[in-house]
Amino acid sequence: MAGIKQSGITSRNWAGAWLGFVLAGMAAMAAPPPATPAGEPVADGLAEPGDVRRDATVGAVERVMPAVVNIATRSRLRRGGDAVQQWIEDFYGYRRRRESEDFSRGSGVVIDPEGYVLTNVHVVQEVDDILVQFAETQESLPAERVALSESKDIALLKIQAPAGRRFKAVKLAKEDDLLLGETVIALGNPFGLGGSVSRGILSSKSRRAPESVPEGTPLQIADWLQTDASINPGNSGGALINLRGELIGLNVAILPPRTGAQGIGFAVPIKRVNEALSETLSGESLEGLWFGARLQPGQRPLAIRSVQSGSPAEKSGLQAGDAVLEINGRPLGSLIEFNRALVTAGASKDVRLLVRRGGKPVPLTLRLIEEAKHFDAGLIRKRLGVVLEATESGLVVTSVDGDGPAARRLQPGMFIASVDGQPALELVPLARALNARPAGEAVELGVSVFRRMGPFLRRQDGAVRVTLR
């Protein structure tokens, strides 16, 4: 105690001081909080601009989520009856109602302010009705299919909205602007629940070069982006974005847990998306018009990738490598804008183009034609050496040229159903597919033959290879 006495503080005094500190602290805790100055906002759960939580991820989600949609589809399914019932219906010419409805849901993302939506083909294929619902507003609008690329699993829809209606759209990233390990965000609107967000990293880019994949070949896992961002059921067709809020891919699949995989999701790269748009989004795919050139997607300005021989594009003077600067006097932006201008002009108006070739501007004039006037039975006979007739059951062979490519391969009465695995049940799609192939190349035709066996007809399916002339 001597040391304590020398300091001038006794044990009693120290105990009293400690008790005073405790009482003062209790009084401060019991006191009411200071009044909020007039005009100063009170926290209401909304992040302020300087909020520490508002990082790059939050900013990207806020910019893109208004463009993310839920896609609800409805299919009217006809349930088959037994063989006796089918025979009775065929004989007496009536059909007993055996229909049901099937509903499914996926996601999509708006890529153009006029209401063009990207999703997966498997989300909207073979359905009767499509309804698009926005994540933020819960507004639902009907949509229609514009173009499909089955090999890349990319579908383009158009929202049916009043003229002049504009929608928030996502910005497309530059092709191959990808960093392994960068943060990516998977957005979707599964089951119409109002939006889904998951974050991860870009685990792998596509594992094989696009030029090594033959055109029309279905994409595989080696062609997709890989991420550990959760892609939940119903997120197919949703957006995979980077921290700049740019679309780098379209969610497509996950490895199921039964395989032992955890956190492995896949997306179609934006480069493949652009390729699909270039292949399918053209005058002929929109309004039955023939343009005859492909544009190189993902470039600004748009560049001509290839020109078909004898096409309106070739007749206008367009050449591969031309950069399209203007259309009808207006600067050109996206591929969708270009095709919109073509469709607006139709087959009755000239389209004025300004292209850059060799560093110099070159004015051109383009006039589209109706594709049915070129892609017809005459073109098919020229390439295959057969005469086809369009029937309700498909394209039937009525005659075969004795010296043509299809001699001894096709016979009258056969039905042609596909070319190189792609459906071709009408004259125009078949003629268009044949026109895109060079002379001397072999194509595989899917055929069907009906043979009578007593009172019944038996259908046999097969394939034949024919070398085009």
SELUM-564256 format. One record per residue (C-alpha): residue in three letters; x, y, z. Coordinates in nm, 4 decimals, padded with zeros to 6 digits, always signed. Layout:
! residues N
- code px py pz
- ALA X Y Z
...
//
This chain:
! residues 469
- code px py pz
- MET +00.0000 +00.0000 +00.0000
- ALA +00.2991 +00.2275 +00.0393
- GLY +00.3150 +00.2799 -00.3347
- ILE -00.0440 +00.3786 -00.3458
- LYS -00.0159 +00.6236 -00.0604
- GLN +00.2755 +00.7951 -00.2295
- SER +00.0571 +00.8643 -00.5330
- GLY -00.1940 +01.0421 -00.3161
- ILE -00.4774 +00.7911 -00.3998
- THR -00.6164 +00.5634 -00.1291
- SER -00.8021 +00.2333 -00.1875
- ARG -01.1319 +00.3978 -00.0872
- ASN -01.0798 +00.6858 -00.3296
- TRP -01.0002 +00.4438 -00.6216
- ALA -01.3176 +00.2447 -00.5579
- GLY -01.5234 +00.5621 -00.5563
- ALA -01.3753 +00.6821 -00.8818
- TRP -01.4501 +00.3486 -01.0508
- LEU -01.8113 +00.3611 -00.9309
- GLY -01.8485 +00.7119 -01.0716
- PHE -01.7329 +00.6002 -01.4162
- VAL -01.9881 +00.3171 -01.4175
- LEU -02.2762 +00.5458 -01.3167
- ALA -02.1785 +00.8032 -01.5779
- GLY -02.1768 +00.5348 -01.8487
- MET -02.5208 +00.4101 -01.7477
- ALA -02.6568 +00.7617 -01.7563
- ALA -02.5201 +00.8122 -02.1081
- MET -02.6815 +00.4879 -02.2268
- ALA -03.0149 +00.5904 -02.0753
- ALA -03.0071 +00.9333 -02.2386
- PRO -03.2161 +00.9759 -02.5587
- PRO -03.0265 +00.9787 -02.8938
- PRO -02.9380 +01.3173 -03.0369
- ALA -03.2032 +01.4707 -03.2541
- THR -03.1565 +01.4411 -03.6296
- PRO -03.0861 +01.7831 -03.7814
- ALA -03.3694 +01.9177 -03.9940
- GLY -03.3439 +01.8115 -04.3580
- GLU -03.0979 +01.5241 -04.2963
- PRO -03.2300 +01.1941 -04.4402
- VAL -03.2963 +00.9049 -04.2084
- ALA -03.1734 +00.5584 -04.3132
- ASP -03.4613 +00.3803 -04.4866
- GLY -03.2870 +00.0715 -04.6244
- LEU -03.2010 +00.2303 -04.9607
- ALA -02.8362 +00.2611 -05.0560
- GLU -02.7152 +00.6157 -05.1008
- PRO -02.4662 +00.7035 -05.3755
- GLY -02.1796 +00.6938 -05.1266
- ASP -02.2910 +00.3684 -04.9655
- VAL -01.9989 +00.1314 -04.9155
- ARG -02.2149 -00.1563 -05.0421
- ARG -02.2565 +00.0007 -05.3840
- ASP -01.9684 -00.1705 -05.5582
- ALA -01.9143 -00.2654 -05.9238
- THR -02.1339 -00.5751 -05.8917
- VAL -02.4323 -00.3797 -05.7603
- GLY -02.3889 -00.1144 -06.0277
- ALA -02.3788 -00.3716 -06.3068
- VAL -02.6898 -00.5490 -06.1769
- GLU -02.8834 -00.2210 -06.1476
- ARG -02.7992 -00.1317 -06.5081
- VAL -02.8841 -00.4674 -06.6637
- MET -03.1671 -00.6136 -06.4562
- PRO -03.4362 -00.3962 -06.6239
- ALA -03.3470 -00.5722 -06.9515
- VAL -03.3790 -00.9246 -06.8067
- VAL -03.7083 -01.1028 -06.8727
- ASN -03.8897 -01.4208 -06.7873
- ILE -04.0141 -01.6165 -07.0890
- ALA -04.3278 -01.8220 -07.0388
- THR -04.4360 -02.0546 -07.3180
- ARG -04.7460 -02.2606 -07.3825
- SER -04.7741 -02.5652 -07.6050
- ARG -05.0945 -02.7404 -07.7010
- LEU -05.0113 -03.1094 -07.7029
- ARG -05.2174 -03.3691 -07.8841
- ARG -05.2162 -03.6978 -07.6973
- GLY -05.2083 -03.9963 -07.9296
- GLY -05.4722 -04.2704 -07.9129
- ASP -05.4359 -04.6416 -07.9726
- ALA -05.4073 -04.7929 -08.3200
- VAL -05.7773 -04.8900 -08.3410
- GLN -05.8911 -04.5396 -08.2452
- GLN -05.6490 -04.3911 -08.5011
- TRP -05.7888 -04.6204 -08.7727
- ILE -06.1477 -04.5257 -08.6869
- GLU -06.0648 -04.1572 -08.7017
- ASP -05.8880 -04.1948 -09.0363
- PHE -06.1716 -04.4027 -09.1821
- TYR -06.4626 -04.1892 -09.0680
- GLY -06.2798 -03.8578 -09.0989
- TYR -06.3249 -03.7185 -08.7496
- ARG -06.0919 -03.6442 -08.4611
- ARG -06.1717 -03.6973 -08.0948
- ARG -06.0388 -03.4081 -07.8881
- ARG -05.7193 -03.5222 -07.7162
- GLU -05.5350 -03.2029 -07.6393
- SER -05.3534 -03.0807 -07.3313
- GLU -05.1416 -02.7780 -07.2534
- ASP -04.7808 -02.7748 -07.1455
- PHE -04.6202 -02.4710 -06.9806
- SER -04.2510 -02.3998 -06.9443
- ARG -04.0370 -02.1073 -06.8421
- GLY -03.6929 -01.9715 -06.9136
- SER -03.5157 -01.6369 -06.9208
- GLY -03.4083 -01.3842 -07.1812
- VAL -03.2478 -01.0427 -07.2193
- VAL -03.3444 -00.7401 -07.4288
- ILE -03.0659 -00.6408 -07.6710
- ASP -03.2410 -00.3640 -07.8655
- PRO -03.4670 -00.0786 -07.7482
- GLU -03.7362 -00.1798 -07.9987
- GLY -03.7954 -00.5021 -07.8084
- TYR -03.5641 -00.7667 -07.9554
- VAL -03.4925 -01.0369 -07.6991
- LEU -03.2246 -01.3075 -07.6927
- THR -03.2890 -01.6480 -07.5390
- ASN -03.2130 -02.0148 -07.6062
- VAL -03.3795 -02.2110 -07.8847
- HIS -03.4744 -02.4898 -07.6422
- VAL -03.6764 -02.2367 -07.4408
- VAL -03.9068 -02.1349 -07.7284
- GLN -03.8892 -02.4184 -07.9792
- GLU -04.2115 -02.5909 -08.0831
- VAL -04.4379 -02.3753 -07.8687
- ASP -04.7621 -02.2034 -07.9623
- ASP -04.7530 -01.8928 -07.7435
- ILE -04.4698 -01.6864 -07.5942
- LEU -04.5139 -01.4342 -07.3138
- VAL -04.2338 -01.2046 -07.1945
- GLN -04.2444 -01.0711 -06.8374
- PHE -04.0080 -00.8042 -06.7055
- ALA -03.8346 -00.8701 -06.3763
- GLU -03.8762 -00.5226 -06.2263
- THR -04.2232 -00.4155 -06.3411
- GLN -04.3873 -00.7601 -06.3724
- GLU -04.5359 -00.6365 -06.7013
- SER -04.6198 -00.9187 -06.9439
- LEU -04.6251 -00.8817 -07.3228
- PRO -04.6627 -01.1343 -07.6068
- ALA -04.3633 -01.2060 -07.8303
- GLU -04.2936 -01.3886 -08.1541
- ARG -03.9959 -01.5792 -08.2889
- VAL -03.7908 -01.3843 -08.5419
- ALA -03.4902 -01.6078 -08.6039
- LEU -03.3513 -01.9336 -08.4668
- SER -03.0016 -02.0826 -08.4785
- GLU -03.0461 -02.4389 -08.3599
- SER -02.6763 -02.5218 -08.3910
- LYS -02.5832 -02.2412 -08.1498
- ASP -02.9016 -02.2627 -07.9394
- ILE -02.9725 -01.8923 -07.9948
- ALA -03.3216 -01.7540 -08.0557
- LEU -03.4232 -01.3961 -08.1311
- LEU -03.7707 -01.2814 -08.0270
- LYS -03.9610 -00.9592 -08.0930
- ILE -04.1899 -00.8198 -07.8250
- GLN -04.5326 -00.7251 -07.9591
- ALA -04.5738 -00.3731 -07.8233
- PRO -04.7388 -00.0485 -07.9425
- ALA -04.5451 +00.1464 -08.2039
- GLY -04.2884 +00.3768 -08.0488
- ARG -04.2506 +00.1741 -07.7278
- ARG -03.8886 +00.1616 -07.6145
- PHE -03.7278 -00.0873 -07.3779
- LYS -03.4099 -00.0852 -07.1728
- ALA -03.1477 -00.2976 -07.3462
- VAL -02.8156 -00.4516 -07.2433
- LYS -02.4936 -00.3507 -07.4155
- LEU -02.3061 -00.6262 -07.5961
- ALA -01.9424 -00.6743 -07.4987
- LYS -01.6660 -00.6805 -07.7556
- GLU -01.5860 -01.0226 -07.8907
- ASP -01.3091 -01.2060 -07.7067
- ASP -01.2863 -00.9283 -07.4448
- LEU -01.2666 -01.1867 -07.1689
- LEU -01.0320 -01.2275 -06.8725
- LEU -00.9892 -01.5623 -06.7019
- GLY -01.0740 -01.5149 -06.3357
- GLU -01.2688 -01.1916 -06.3867
- THR -01.5890 -01.1478 -06.1906
- VAL -01.9008 -01.2381 -06.3871
- ILE -02.2676 -01.2157 -06.2943
- ALA -02.5442 -01.4527 -06.4053
- LEU -02.8835 -01.2854 -06.4325
- GLY -03.2157 -01.4496 -06.4973
- ASN -03.5835 -01.4386 -06.4157
- PRO -03.6690 -01.8039 -06.3496
- PHE -04.0257 -01.9111 -06.2901
- GLY -04.1397 -01.5471 -06.2995
- LEU -04.0133 -01.4883 -05.9451
- GLY -03.8848 -01.1402 -06.0220
- GLY -03.5160 -01.1832 -06.0936
- SER -03.2182 -01.3919 -05.9895
- VAL -02.8576 -01.2783 -05.9413
- SER -02.5506 -01.4932 -05.8773
- ARG -02.1844 -01.4020 -05.8904
- GLY -01.8741 -01.5992 -05.9717
- ILE -01.5667 -01.5908 -06.1894
- LEU -01.4987 -01.6765 -06.5510
- SER -01.3508 -02.0238 -06.5086
- SER -01.2774 -02.1007 -06.8727
- LYS -01.3145 -01.9520 -07.2172
- SER -01.4260 -02.1638 -07.5113
- ARG -01.1744 -02.4433 -07.5539
- ARG -01.1649 -02.4707 -07.9326
- ALA -01.1268 -02.2078 -08.2020
- PRO -01.4504 -02.1055 -08.3798
- GLU -01.2875 -02.1497 -08.7205
- SER -01.2279 -02.5179 -08.6397
- VAL -01.6033 -02.5801 -08.6059
- PRO -01.7843 -02.6424 -08.9387
- GLU -02.0782 -02.4117 -09.0010
- GLY -02.4048 -02.5614 -08.8811
- THR -02.2359 -02.7969 -08.6357
- PRO -02.4070 -02.7895 -08.2929
- LEU -02.2012 -02.6219 -08.0229
- GLN -02.0605 -02.8371 -07.7448
- ILE -01.9185 -02.7778 -07.3978
- ALA -01.5803 -02.7016 -07.5550
- ASP -01.7385 -02.4007 -07.7290
- TRP -01.9033 -02.2488 -07.4202
- LEU -01.7850 -02.0206 -07.1451
- GLN -01.7559 -02.1844 -06.8036
- THR -01.8372 -02.0105 -06.4746
- ASP -01.8991 -02.1023 -06.1134
- ALA -02.1777 -01.8430 -06.0911
- SER -02.4908 -02.0444 -06.0112
- ILE -02.7143 -02.0944 -06.3145
- ASN -03.0379 -02.2224 -06.1661
- PRO -03.3180 -02.4082 -06.3457
- GLY -03.5183 -02.1523 -06.5408
- ASN -03.2120 -01.9332 -06.6006
- SER -03.1540 -02.0700 -06.9509
- GLY -03.1397 -01.7762 -07.1899
- GLY -03.0492 -01.5290 -06.9161
- ALA -02.7569 -01.2884 -06.9284
- LEU -02.3984 -01.3496 -06.8228
- ILE -02.2408 -01.0062 -06.7810
- ASN -01.9098 -00.8529 -06.6739
- LEU -01.8622 -00.5789 -06.4143
- ARG -01.9097 -00.3144 -06.6839
- GLY -02.2643 -00.4409 -06.7304
- GLU -02.1900 -00.5798 -07.0782
- LEU -02.3324 -00.9035 -07.2121
- ILE -02.0496 -01.1574 -07.2519
- GLY -02.2648 -01.4689 -07.2880
- LEU -02.6063 -01.6291 -07.2743
- ASN -02.6704 -01.8810 -06.9955
- VAL -02.7317 -02.2214 -07.1459
- ALA -02.6671 -02.5180 -06.9130
- ILE -02.5179 -02.6626 -06.5949
- LEU -02.3518 -02.9926 -06.5201
- PRO -02.6062 -03.1810 -06.3077
- PRO -02.5077 -03.2643 -05.9476
- ARG -02.5434 -03.6363 -06.0192
- THR -02.2219 -03.6124 -06.2236
- GLY -02.0371 -03.5043 -05.9108
- ALA -01.9940 -03.1503 -06.0475
- GLN -02.0379 -02.8513 -05.8199
- GLY -02.0730 -02.4963 -05.9421
- ILE -02.0078 -02.5626 -06.3117
- GLY -02.2289 -02.3575 -06.5416
- PHE -02.2013 -02.2711 -06.9081
- ALA -02.2911 -01.9813 -07.1366
- VAL -02.2822 -01.9282 -07.5125
- PRO -02.0034 -01.6700 -07.5758
- ILE -02.1053 -01.3338 -07.7208
- LYS -01.8944 -01.4127 -08.0272
- ARG -02.1126 -01.7128 -08.1005
- VAL -02.4229 -01.5047 -08.0323
- ASN -02.3084 -01.2503 -08.2899
- GLU -02.2392 -01.5279 -08.5388
- ALA -02.5897 -01.6649 -08.4889
- LEU -02.7417 -01.3220 -08.5454
- SER -02.5335 -01.2758 -08.8579
- GLU -02.6462 -01.6127 -08.9936
- THR -03.0149 -01.5881 -08.9093
- LEU -03.1054 -01.2206 -08.8795
- SER -03.1320 -01.1143 -09.2404
- GLY -03.3899 -00.9772 -09.4781
- GLU -03.5002 -01.3253 -09.5801
- SER -03.5453 -01.4378 -09.2204
- LEU -03.7637 -01.1374 -09.1393
- GLU -03.9882 -01.0666 -09.4347
- GLY -03.9071 -01.3155 -09.7106
- LEU -03.6584 -01.0828 -09.8791
- TRP -03.3291 -01.1826 -10.0355
- PHE -03.0246 -00.9724 -09.9525
- GLY -02.7495 -01.2215 -10.0232
- ALA -02.4659 -01.1037 -09.7990
- ARG -02.3444 -01.1819 -09.4492
- LEU -02.2107 -00.9209 -09.2140
- GLN -01.9218 -00.9722 -08.9771
- PRO -02.0814 -00.9458 -08.6309
- GLY -01.9376 -00.7586 -08.3365
- GLN -01.7557 -00.4942 -08.5398
- ARG -01.8098 -00.1192 -08.5589
- PRO -01.8680 -00.0282 -08.8314
- LEU -02.0338 -00.3429 -08.9604
- ALA -01.8267 -00.5241 -09.2200
- ILE -01.9403 -00.7431 -09.5091
- ARG -01.8222 -01.0978 -09.4437
- SER -01.9325 -01.2687 -09.7669
- VAL -02.1474 -01.2057 -10.0737
- GLN -02.3508 -01.4699 -10.2577
- SER -02.3081 -01.4972 -10.6305
- GLY -02.5986 -01.3527 -10.8281
- SER -02.7567 -01.1975 -10.5185
- PRO -02.8949 -00.8440 -10.4868
- ALA -02.5935 -00.7639 -10.2677
- GLU -02.3532 -00.8655 -10.5439
- LYS -02.5514 -00.6760 -10.8074
- SER -02.5341 -00.3618 -10.5923
- GLY -02.1540 -00.3796 -10.5936
- LEU -02.1007 -00.4917 -10.2331
- GLN -01.7790 -00.6827 -10.1742
- ALA -01.6422 -00.8875 -09.8887
- GLY -01.4465 -00.6595 -09.6578
- ASP -01.6575 -00.3481 -09.7195
- ALA -01.7346 -00.1513 -09.4018
- VAL -02.0932 -00.0203 -09.4009
- LEU -02.0924 +00.3405 -09.2783
- GLU -02.4437 +00.4623 -09.3629
- ILE -02.7767 +00.3309 -09.4805
- ASN -03.0203 +00.5737 -09.6426
- GLY -02.8083 +00.8645 -09.5214
- ARG -02.8085 +00.7614 -09.1547
- PRO -02.5067 +00.6356 -08.9575
- LEU -02.5287 +00.2643 -08.8973
- GLY -02.5168 +00.1102 -08.5507
- SER -02.6078 -00.2493 -08.4853
- LEU -02.6880 -00.5460 -08.7049
- ILE -03.0506 -00.5181 -08.5970
- GLU -03.0650 -00.1572 -08.7171
- PHE -02.9241 -00.2628 -09.0539
- ASN -03.1826 -00.5358 -09.1017
- ARG -03.4605 -00.3081 -08.9828
- ALA -03.3722 -00.0634 -09.2601
- LEU -03.3728 -00.3431 -09.5187
- VAL -03.7141 -00.4684 -09.4107
- THR -03.8568 -00.1153 -09.4110
- ALA -03.7440 -00.0687 -09.7716
- GLY -03.8813 -00.4073 -09.8785
- ALA -03.8635 -00.5126 -10.2423
- SER -04.0143 -00.1910 -10.3776
- LYS -03.7577 +00.0704 -10.2714
- ASP -03.3899 +00.1291 -10.3316
- VAL -03.1576 +00.1226 -10.0315
- ARG -02.8710 +00.3731 -10.0399
- LEU -02.5504 +00.2456 -09.8835
- LEU -02.2240 +00.4196 -09.8078
- VAL -01.9341 +00.1821 -09.7570
- ARG -01.5646 +00.2252 -09.6938
- ARG -01.3394 +00.0322 -09.9288
- GLY -00.9660 +00.0728 -09.9334
- GLY -00.9939 +00.3776 -09.7075
- LYS -01.2306 +00.5598 -09.9430
- PRO -01.6093 +00.6091 -09.9229
- VAL -01.8059 +00.4307 -10.1960
- PRO -02.1817 +00.4976 -10.2524
- LEU -02.3935 +00.1989 -10.3610
- THR -02.7597 +00.1330 -10.4389
- LEU -02.9258 -00.1920 -10.3299
- ARG -03.2658 -00.3358 -10.4308
- LEU -03.3904 -00.6477 -10.2514
- ILE -03.6074 -00.9097 -10.4193
- GLU -03.8632 -01.1537 -10.2834
- GLU -03.6773 -01.4747 -10.2109
- ALA -03.9599 -01.6933 -10.3419
- LYS -03.8876 -01.5569 -10.6908
- HIS -03.5338 -01.6949 -10.6778
- PHE -03.5403 -01.9872 -10.4349
- ASP -03.7906 -02.2033 -10.6183
- ALA -03.8378 -02.5445 -10.7765
- GLY -03.6331 -02.4353 -11.0783
- LEU -03.3231 -02.3694 -10.8666
- ILE -03.3649 -02.7051 -10.6913
- ARG -03.3824 -02.8857 -11.0267
- LYS -03.0734 -02.6986 -11.1457
- ARG -02.8710 -02.8153 -10.8438
- LEU -03.0155 -03.1638 -10.7829
- GLY -03.1740 -03.2698 -11.1098
- VAL -03.5157 -03.3446 -10.9588
- VAL -03.8597 -03.1893 -10.9850
- LEU -04.0297 -03.1352 -10.6492
- GLU -04.3869 -03.0509 -10.5646
- ALA -04.4923 -02.8919 -10.2359
- THR -04.7772 -03.0836 -10.0688
- GLU -04.9357 -03.0779 -09.7248
- SER -04.7186 -03.3760 -09.6341
- GLY -04.3955 -03.2126 -09.7521
- LEU -04.1833 -03.2011 -10.0671
- VAL -04.2465 -03.4979 -10.2939
- VAL -04.0282 -03.6000 -10.5882
- THR -04.2367 -03.6071 -10.9079
- SER -03.9569 -03.6769 -11.1585
- VAL -03.5800 -03.7301 -11.1736
- ASP -03.3531 -03.6176 -11.4574
- GLY -03.1819 -03.9203 -11.6061
- ASP -02.8497 -03.7380 -11.6345
- GLY -02.8822 -03.5378 -11.3141
- PRO -02.6928 -03.5725 -10.9832
- ALA -02.9862 -03.7462 -10.8157
- ALA -03.0304 -04.0139 -11.0823
- ARG -03.0360 -04.3638 -10.9262
- ARG -03.0472 -04.2023 -10.5820
- LEU -03.3928 -04.0451 -10.5683
- GLN -03.7140 -04.1852 -10.7115
- PRO -04.0582 -04.0389 -10.7828
- GLY -04.2788 -04.0671 -10.4754
- MET -03.9998 -04.0035 -10.2254
- PHE -04.0393 -03.7196 -09.9766
- ILE -03.7472 -03.4886 -09.8917
- ALA -03.7550 -03.3769 -09.5283
- SER -03.4114 -03.2278 -09.4558
- VAL -03.0770 -03.1218 -09.5963
- ASP -02.7634 -03.1854 -09.3899
- GLY -02.9800 -03.2402 -09.0843
- GLN -03.1694 -02.9120 -09.1139
- PRO -03.5480 -02.9292 -09.1734
- ALA -03.6500 -02.8447 -09.5297
- LEU -04.0209 -02.9064 -09.5627
- GLU -04.0841 -02.6221 -09.8098
- LEU -03.9322 -02.5182 -10.1402
- VAL -03.7752 -02.1912 -10.0252
- PRO -03.5717 -02.3276 -09.7295
- LEU -03.4467 -02.6211 -09.9365
- ALA -03.3532 -02.4027 -10.2351
- ARG -03.1818 -02.1512 -10.0054
- ALA -02.9755 -02.4261 -09.8398
- LEU -02.8700 -02.5676 -10.1779
- ASN -02.7858 -02.2245 -10.3144
- ALA -02.5394 -02.1696 -10.0284
- ARG -02.3380 -02.4795 -10.1275
- PRO -02.0735 -02.4736 -10.4026
- ALA -02.0908 -02.6968 -10.7085
- GLY -01.9271 -03.0324 -10.6535
- GLU -02.0110 -03.0457 -10.2823
- ALA -02.2151 -03.3378 -10.1540
- VAL -02.5230 -03.2826 -09.9387
- GLU -02.7144 -03.5343 -09.7318
- LEU -03.0867 -03.5401 -09.7953
- GLY -03.3226 -03.6902 -09.5403
- VAL -03.5901 -03.8830 -09.7304
- SER -03.9041 -04.0802 -09.6513
- VAL -04.0631 -04.3566 -09.8584
- PHE -04.4125 -04.4986 -09.8133
- ARG -04.4578 -04.8606 -09.9154
- ARG -04.7890 -05.0452 -09.9260
- MET -04.8100 -05.3640 -09.7234
- GLY -05.1559 -05.5076 -09.7842
- PRO -05.4112 -05.2508 -09.6668
- PHE -05.1488 -05.0506 -09.4786
- LEU -04.8796 -04.8004 -09.5705
- ARG -04.5415 -04.8402 -09.4082
- ARG -04.3077 -04.5429 -09.3805
- GLN -03.9328 -04.5881 -09.4116
- ASP -03.6871 -04.3076 -09.3382
- GLY -03.3343 -04.2840 -09.4677
- ALA -03.0714 -04.0552 -09.6133
- VAL -02.9004 -04.0203 -09.9516
- ARG -02.5948 -03.8194 -10.0546
- VAL -02.6133 -03.6165 -10.3719
- THR -02.3316 -03.4136 -10.5298
- LEU -02.4550 -03.0714 -10.6414
- ARG -02.4000 -02.9426 -10.9923
//
